[in-house]
Amino acid sequence: MLDFTGIEKERLRARWVSSAEAPEFVEEVNAFIDTLKELGPSPLKAAVEAKKEEQKEAPA
């Protein structure tokens, strides 16, 4: 479904981490943040901004 919408599958991650595994949780979150930084801005952000520009330019 993500591929269909143009969103990289790496932008979604699910992993079970117990409340007793705080260090593992921190490691997982930091790894996910690193992945997102590598991917750069969401492609949806550009699409939303383009749509806003279209609406501004459209005649009333």
N, C-alpha and C positions, 0 to 999 in steps of 0.2 A: 504494500500500500504506500509506503514511503517513497519508493522508486517512482510510482505512478504520479505522485504529487511533486516530484523533483527534489525531494529532501534525501540527503545521503543517509543510508541506514546506520552509519556510525554516530548520528546525532541522537539516537535513542539507545538507551542501555538499561537493562534490568538485571539486578543481582540481589540475591538474598544475603543480608548481613545481619546477624544477631545483635541485639543490644549489648551483648557481652563482648562484641568484637569491635570495639571503638577504633583501634589502630587500623584494622582492615577497612572499616568504613571510610576513614580519612584517606587511606591509600586509594581506594576506589574512586572517591570524589575527585581527588587530585589528578588521577589518571584520566578521568573523564573530562576534566577541565582542560588538560593538556591536549586531548584529542580535539575538543571543540576549538581551541585556539589554532591548532594546525589547519582545521577545516576553514576557518575564517568566518565572516558574517553569514548568517542564514540566508539562503536564496529567497526565502519568503520576505525578508526585510526589503530587498530591492523591488520585489513585485508589489508590495504594499506601497512603497514610496512612489513607484511609477503610476500606480492607480490613483494616488492622491494628486499627482501632477496632472493626470488626465482630467480629473474632476475640476481642478482649478482652471484649466484651459478650455473646458467645454462651455459653450454658450448656455446662458441661464434660461 
